[in-house]
Amino acid sequence: MPSSERASLTYAFDAYCAWCYGFSPTLQAFAEDNAHRIRLSVVSAGLYTGTRALPIAAYPHLSAERGNVTRLTGVTFGTGYDRAGSQGTTVLDSAAAAAGLAALRDQPGISELDAAEAMQRAWFIDGHSLSDTEVYRGIADELGLDSDAVIAAYRSPASRVEARADFRTLRRLRVLSYPTLLLDTAHGADQMGGAASTAASLTSALDQRLTTTIPQVPAPDLPLRGEPS
C-alpha cells in the first residue's frame, strides 16, 4: 500500500494507566508489523485530572490492578514503581503527563509511540513523576532528542493547550476506557481490540476492517477508566 494510502489509527492512552503499559508491547509489535500501511497517532486521556489528580496513596486499588495487568499481559513493574507506591506521595496528574507527551511528540523525527512508551517506563519501571521537568530531559536523552528543546516545549503554555485538545478529542470520539485503538474510517472511528489483544489479532482486525464497511454504534456514557477492553 503506498504511503499516501496508509490507514490512520488513533491510540488513546494515559501515561499513568497500567493497562496501557501492559498493552504497549503488543501495540509496538503491531505497529512494526504494519508500518508500511498505517499511520499511528497517540492521544492522551485524562484519567487523573481535576479532583482526580491525587497522590497514588488515594488509589489503593492500583496495587491489585498491577497484578491483573501482569497476569494478562506479562509486563513487569520496576523497583522504582514499587518504591513510589510504598511512599504514596507521587501525584498522578494526567494533565502534566499529557503536556509531556505533547512536548515530546512535537520534536522532529520522533515516533509518538516511542515517546509514549518512554514515559511509561519512566513511571512504571523507574517510579519517576511525570510532572517532573527533569524526567523529560532524561526521556529526551534516551530518545536522542534535543533535551533543551523538549524542556522548553514542556514548560510552554502551548503544551498544556495541546493536552487539553487531546482530552477534547477523546471526548468527541466517546472513548471512555483505556487503552483504546481506533481506526479512522469514512463512517467514524472504529475500535480495534484492547489490552488483551495480540499483535496478530490486531493485524487480523485491521485486515478485516480495510476490506469491510463497519457500522458505527454510539458508545454508552460511562466513567473514564483504565481497563482491558
PEGIMO-V937159 format. One record per helix or strand of 3 or more residues. SS is the DSSP state (~ for helix, > for strand). FROM is the first residue (numbers start at 1). TO is the last residue. Records with the same first field share a line. If there is no record, write none. Layout:
BEGIN
SS=FROM-TO + FROM-TO
END
This chain:
BEGIN
~=3-5 + 18-33 + 50-52 + 56-58 + 61-73 + 79-87 + 94-105 + 112-124 + 133-143 + 147-155 + 157-172 + 199-210
>=7-13 + 38-44 + 180-185 + 188-191
END
